[in-house]
């Protein structure tokens, strides 16, 4: 079937009736519940955009001949890679890059593992076939996905197998002729209640040993599978209008704890079963982490463009754009943006075909970008907060401006250099939603831990970095110095 529309996305959620809990209650219909209905509309817009911009967002399936989502494309040339990235950025612009788990993130992942699937065959040839088939299934049905990677924070000093209660984390309970039974808890599924299916995969950072084989799993199942529950955190969509909460009222994705209560997974949906070695190598050897990073860097460029636009608009609104320290802070954001663009350019133009025939970006460039951005993002939003100063506290609501008595007072008293009071406050409410609201705080936390603990990621980056040539450079230099007569 062809790529789905926004209404088809909504209809699927209603029909699925996923087992979702929030604020102490089970959700009867996520499409109408206050915590989810607005972000579902934003997601629906992404799918409608596929048809509004067909040349950018759709391509012809190599198997069915249907028009399917460009973000599922297996790139075989650099032009394909760029074309897919342009579709990703088209989606990112609808939210200013504030939807971290738009569908393209995991679309790129299932493509990579589906095409570069040889690793899964180490344990069982059918697991490789499962990965390939799942990619085609997801592409042809435009499946929206959430995923879960990490175990609960019971005791991070120990492996799961060493914990006093090792039954908390998701684990293999039973292998049957028709599939497996799994039980336990996983963290942290963004958009868990508002997608079609869930991918369960190993952590990208913390490695497992053989003793953790029972916890080493990878599979995909529908979100309405019996025994599967999504327990969502408090919603940061407070039911306010888009004027007051321009981001939180539209793009609050929600994050969920996932409970598996003796859940059955058919063999055709299993990719890894009780094999820590395969789990540890899945993301790198399938190149999934490369294609996921490509999407993330593309998204973060749009996000940085949006942040720069907000900062420049704030400067202009209150006439501070000529001050030295203001220009310096603006240049920090500009430098971050251009650095990210350079990483992306290098990644795409140094791309090479992998063993599956997939054009795969230069991971060195993407790896640097994905390690750097979590460290710089807090500074980017801090700059907006500093520039906004007291203006980020003096932000009446839309109702205040509509009030007969106080409306005229604040329209005059809160005007800017080039804006009426209502327009200036609307801009500053956007700046507040980027930086200081619950939504903005979650964005900062989310970016910091996007790929895992930045410190552990940095350690891994250091360990994997090629160092010998640089040490040899210095050694050779010193040898030449010794040869010079003193």
C-alpha positions in Angstrom: 0.0 0.0 0.0 1.2 3.6 -0.6 2.5 6.0 2.1 -0.3 6.8 4.6 -2.1 10.1 5.0 -2.6 12.0 8.3 -6.1 10.7 8.6 -4.9 7.1 8.0 -2.4 7.6 10.8 -5.1 8.8 13.2 -7.5 6.0 12.1 -4.8 3.4 12.8 -4.3 4.7 16.4 -8.0 4.6 17.1 -8.3 1.1 15.8 -5.2 -0.2 17.6 -6.4 1.1 21.0 -2.9 0.9 22.4 -2.6 0.2 26.1 -1.5 3.7 27.3 -1.6 5.1 30.8 -1.1 8.7 31.9 -1.9 10.7 35.0 -3.1 7.5 36.8 -5.6 6.5 34.1 -5.9 4.3 31.1 -6.4 6.3 27.9 -9.5 5.3 26.0 -8.6 7.1 22.8 -5.2 8.8 22.4 -6.4 10.8 19.4 -8.8 12.8 21.6 -7.0 12.7 25.0 -5.7 16.2 26.0 -2.2 14.9 26.5 -1.8 13.4 23.0 -4.4 14.9 20.6 -2.3 18.0 19.6 1.0 16.1 18.9 -1.0 13.5 17.0 -2.3 16.3 14.8 1.3 17.5 14.3 2.3 13.9 13.4 -0.7 13.7 11.0 0.6 16.8 9.3 3.9 15.1 8.6 2.1 12.3 6.8 -0.1 14.8 4.8 3.1 16.7 3.9 4.3 13.6 2.0 1.4 14.2 -0.5 1.7 17.9 -0.5 5.4 17.7 -1.5 5.4 14.4 -3.4 8.6 15.2 -5.3 10.5 15.6 -2.1 8.8 13.2 0.2 7.8 10.1 -1.8 9.5 7.7 -4.2 8.5 4.5 -6.0 8.8 1.3 -4.1 11.2 -1.2 -5.8 8.9 -4.1 -4.9 5.3 -2.8 -5.0 5.5 0.1 -7.4 3.6 2.2 -4.8 4.6 5.7 -3.7 6.3 5.2 -0.3 8.0 7.5 2.1 11.3 9.0 1.0 12.7 8.7 4.5 12.6 4.9 4.1 14.8 5.1 1.0 17.9 2.9 0.7 20.3 5.3 -0.8 22.7 3.9 -3.4 24.3 7.2 -4.5 25.3 10.4 -2.8 22.5 12.1 -4.6 20.1 9.6 -3.0 21.6 10.3 0.4 21.1 14.1 -0.1 17.6 13.5 -1.4 16.6 11.5 1.6 18.1 14.1 3.9 16.1 16.9 2.2 12.9 14.9 3.0 14.0 14.6 6.6 14.7 18.3 6.9 11.3 19.1 5.3 9.7 17.3 8.2 12.0 18.9 10.8 11.1 22.4 9.6 7.5 21.9 10.6 8.5 21.9 14.3 11.7 23.9 14.2 13.5 20.6 14.8 11.7 20.2 18.1 10.3 16.8 17.4 13.2 14.5 18.2 11.4 11.3 17.3 9.7 12.2 14.1 9.2 9.0 12.1 12.3 9.4 9.9 14.6 8.6 12.8 13.6 5.0 13.0 12.7 4.7 9.3 16.5 5.1 8.7 17.3 2.6 11.3 15.0 -0.2 9.9 16.4 0.5 6.5 20.0 0.0 7.7 19.4 -3.1 9.6 17.1 -4.5 6.9 19.7 -4.1 4.1 22.9 -4.8 6.1 21.5 -7.8 8.0 24.3 -10.4 7.9 25.2 -9.9 11.5 21.8 -11.2 12.6 22.4 -14.5 10.8 25.3 -15.4 13.2 22.8 -16.9 15.6 20.1 -18.0 13.1 19.8 -17.3 9.4 16.1 -16.5 9.7 16.9 -13.5 11.9 18.7 -11.9 8.9 15.7 -12.7 6.8 13.4 -11.2 9.5 15.3 -7.9 9.4 15.1 -7.7 5.7 11.4 -8.5 5.7 10.6 -6.1 8.4 12.2 -3.2 6.5 10.0 -4.0 3.5 6.9 -4.4 5.7 7.5 -1.1 7.5 8.2 0.8 4.2 5.2 -0.6 2.4 2.8 0.1 5.2 4.4 3.4 6.4 4.7 2.0 9.9 5.3 4.7 12.6 7.7 3.4 15.3 8.8 4.0 18.8 11.8 2.2 20.3 13.2 1.3 23.7 16.9 0.8 24.4 17.7 0.9 28.1 17.1 -1.0 31.3 15.6 0.7 34.4 18.0 2.6 36.6 18.0 0.1 39.4 21.7 0.0 40.1 24.0 1.3 37.3 27.1 0.0 39.1 26.0 -3.6 38.3 25.1 -5.6 35.2 21.5 -6.8 35.0 22.5 -10.3 35.8 24.2 -9.1 39.0 21.2 -7.3 40.5 19.5 -8.6 43.5 16.2 -8.6 41.6 17.2 -9.5 38.1 13.6 -9.8 37.1 12.9 -6.1 36.7 14.6 -5.6 33.4 13.1 -6.9 30.1 14.4 -10.5 29.6 13.8 -13.7 27.8 11.5 -16.0 29.7 10.8 -18.8 27.3 11.5 -20.0 23.7 8.6 -21.8 22.0 8.1 -23.3 18.6 6.2 -20.3 17.4 8.1 -17.5 19.2 9.4 -16.2 22.5 8.0 -14.9 25.7 9.5 -11.8 27.3 8.9 -10.1 30.6 10.1 -6.9 32.3 10.5 -3.2 32.1 12.3 -1.0 29.5 13.0 2.7 29.3 12.3 5.1 27.5 9.9 5.1 24.6 9.3 8.5 23.1 6.0 8.7 21.3 5.3 5.2 22.8 1.5 5.6 22.9 1.0 7.3 19.5 2.8 5.0 17.1 2.0 1.7 15.4 4.8 -0.5 16.6 7.8 -0.7 19.0 11.4 -1.7 18.2 13.2 -3.2 21.1 17.0 -2.9 20.7 20.1 -3.0 22.9 21.7 0.1 24.3 24.1 1.9 22.0 26.6 2.6 24.8 26.6 0.1 27.6 27.9 -3.3 26.5 26.7 -6.6 27.8 28.5 -9.8 28.6 27.5 -13.4 28.2 25.9 -13.4 31.6 23.5 -10.9 30.3 22.4 -13.0 27.3 18.8 -13.4 28.7 18.5 -9.5 28.5 20.0 -9.3 25.0 17.1 -9.0 22.7 16.0 -7.3 19.5 12.5 -7.5 18.1 9.5 -5.5 16.8 5.9 -5.9 17.7 2.6 -3.9 17.4 2.0 -1.5 20.2 -1.4 -3.1 21.0 0.2 -6.5 21.6 -1.4 -8.2 24.7 0.6 -7.6 27.8 2.3 -4.5 26.5 1.7 -1.2 28.4 3.0 2.3 27.9 3.2 4.3 31.2 3.7 7.9 30.2 5.2 10.7 32.2 3.2 13.8 33.1 2.2 15.7 29.9 3.9 19.1 29.2 1.0 20.0 27.0 -1.1 21.9 29.5 -4.1 22.4 27.3 -3.1 26.0 26.5 -3.5 27.7 23.2 -0.7 27.9 20.6 -0.3 31.6 21.2 0.6 31.0 24.8 2.5 27.7 24.3 3.6 27.7 20.7 5.8 24.6 21.0 4.4 22.6 24.0 0.9 22.8 22.6 1.9 21.1 19.4 5.0 19.0 19.7 5.0 17.5 23.2 6.0 13.9 22.2 5.6 12.2 25.6 8.0 9.6 26.9 6.9 6.3 28.3 8.1 3.5 30.6 7.3 0.2 28.7 6.0 -2.8 30.6 6.1 -6.2 29.0 4.0 -8.7 31.0 4.8 -12.1 29.5 4.5 -10.7 26.0 4.6 -13.1 23.1 6.8 -12.3 20.1 6.5 -14.5 17.0 9.8 -15.7 15.6 9.3 -13.7 12.3 9.6 -10.5 14.4 12.8 -11.5 16.3 16.2 -10.2 15.2 18.3 -11.1 18.2 17.5 -13.7 20.9 19.8 -14.1 23.9 23.0 -13.2 22.2 25.0 -10.4 23.9 27.7 -10.4 21.3 25.3 -9.7 18.4 23.5 -7.0 20.5 26.8 -5.2 21.3 27.6 -5.0 17.6 24.2 -4.4 16.1 24.2 -0.6 15.7 27.7 -0.4 14.3 27.9 -3.5 12.1 24.5 -2.8 10.4 25.4 0.8 10.0 22.2 1.7 11.7 23.9 4.2 14.0 25.4 5.9 11.0 22.0 6.4 9.2 20.3 7.4 12.5 23.1 9.9 13.1 22.6 11.3 9.6 19.0 12.0 10.4 19.8 13.5 13.8 22.5 15.8 12.4 20.1 16.9 9.7 17.4 17.6 12.2 19.8 19.4 14.6 20.8 21.8 11.8 17.2 22.8 11.4 16.9 23.1 15.1 19.9 25.4 15.3 18.6 27.4 12.4 15.4 27.8 14.4 17.2 28.8 17.6 19.3 31.3 15.6 16.1 32.8 14.1 14.6 33.2 17.6 17.7 34.8 19.0 18.0 37.3 16.0 14.3 38.1 16.3 14.7 38.8 20.0 17.7 41.1 19.4 15.8 43.0 16.7 12.6 43.2 18.8 14.2 45.2 21.6 17.0 46.9 19.8 20.0 45.1 21.3 21.6 43.9 18.1 24.3 46.5 18.0 25.8 45.7 21.4 29.1 44.0 21.4 28.3 41.2 23.8 25.0 40.5 21.9 26.8 40.2 18.6 29.3 37.9 20.2 26.5 35.6 21.6 24.8 35.6 18.2 28.0 34.6 16.6 28.2 31.6 18.9 25.0 30.2 17.5 26.1 31.0 14.0 29.4 29.1 14.5 27.5 26.2 15.9 25.2 26.1 12.9 28.0 26.3 10.3 30.0 23.7 12.2 27.1 21.3 12.0 26.6 22.1 8.3 30.2 21.3 7.7 30.0 18.0 9.5 26.9 17.1 7.4 28.6 18.1 4.1 31.7 16.0 4.9 29.5 13.0 5.9 27.5 13.1 2.7 30.3 13.8 0.2 32.6 11.3 1.7 29.9 8.6 1.8 30.8 5.1 0.5 28.9 2.0 -0.5 28.8 -0.6 2.2 28.6 -4.4 1.7 24.8 -4.2 1.2 25.1 -1.6 -1.6 23.8 1.1 0.7 25.4 4.5 0.3 26.6 5.2 3.9 27.7 8.6 5.2 31.2 9.1 6.7 30.7 8.2 10.3 33.7 10.1 11.5 32.0 13.4 10.7 28.6 12.3 12.1 30.2 10.9 15.2 32.0 14.1 15.9 28.7 16.1 15.4 26.6 13.8 17.6 29.2 13.9 20.4 29.5 17.7 20.2 25.9 18.8 19.9 24.7 17.6 23.3 27.6 19.7 24.8 26.7 22.8 22.9 22.9 22.8 22.9 22.5 23.9 26.5 24.7 27.0 25.6 22.5 27.8 22.6 19.3 28.0 24.6 21.2 29.8 27.4 22.1 32.5 25.0 18.4 33.1 24.2 17.6 33.2 27.9 20.3 35.7 28.5 19.2 37.9 25.6 15.6 37.8 26.6 16.4 38.7 30.2 13.4 40.1 32.1 11.4 40.0 28.9 11.1 36.2 29.4 9.3 36.8 32.7 7.1 39.6 31.6 5.0 37.5 29.2 1.2 38.0 29.7 -1.1 35.5 28.1 -3.3 36.0 25.0 -6.3 36.4 27.3 -4.6 39.3 29.0 -4.3 41.1 25.6 -7.9 40.4 24.9 -9.1 41.9 28.2 -10.9 45.2 27.8 -9.3 47.0 30.7 -5.7 45.7 30.8 -5.2 44.8 27.1 -4.5 48.4 26.0 -2.1 48.9 28.9 0.1 45.9 28.1 -0.1 46.5 24.3 1.5 49.9 24.9 3.8 49.0 27.8 5.2 45.9 26.2 5.9 47.1 22.7 9.3 46.6 21.1 11.5 48.5 18.8 9.8 47.2 15.7 6.8 45.3 17.1 3.5 46.0 18.8 3.2 44.8 22.3 1.1 41.8 21.4 3.6 40.7 18.7 6.6 41.2 20.9 5.1 39.1 23.7 4.2 36.4 21.3 7.8 36.2 20.2 9.0 36.2 23.7 6.6 33.4 24.6 8.2 31.4 21.9 11.6 32.1 23.3 10.4 31.1 26.7 9.0 27.8 25.3 12.4 27.1 23.8 14.3 27.8 27.0 12.4 28.0 30.2 9.1 26.1 30.0 8.7 22.5 30.9 8.8 21.7 27.2 12.0 23.7 26.8 13.7 22.1 29.8 12.8 18.6 28.5 14.3 19.6 25.1 17.6 20.5 26.8 17.6 17.2 28.8 16.6 15.2 25.8 19.4 16.6 23.6 22.0 16.1 26.3 21.1 12.4 26.5 20.0 11.8 22.9 22.5 9.0 22.2 23.3 8.2 25.8 25.5 9.6 28.6 27.7 12.1 26.8 30.6 11.3 29.1 30.5 7.6 28.2 30.0 8.5 24.6 33.1 10.8 24.9 35.1 7.9 26.4 34.1 5.6 23.6 34.9 8.3 21.1 38.3 8.8 22.6 39.0 5.0 22.7 38.0 4.5 19.1 39.7 7.6 17.7 42.8 6.9 15.5 45.7 8.3 17.5 48.9 6.7 16.2 49.4 9.0 13.3 49.3 12.1 15.6 51.8 10.6 18.0 54.0 9.7 15.1 53.8 13.3 13.8 55.2 14.5 17.1 57.8 11.7 17.3 59.0 12.4 13.8 59.2 16.1 14.6 61.3 15.5 17.7 63.6 13.1 15.7 64.3 15.8 13.2 65.0 18.3 16.0 67.6 15.9 17.3 69.3 15.8 14.0 69.9 19.5 13.9 73.3 20.5 15.2 73.1 22.7 18.3 
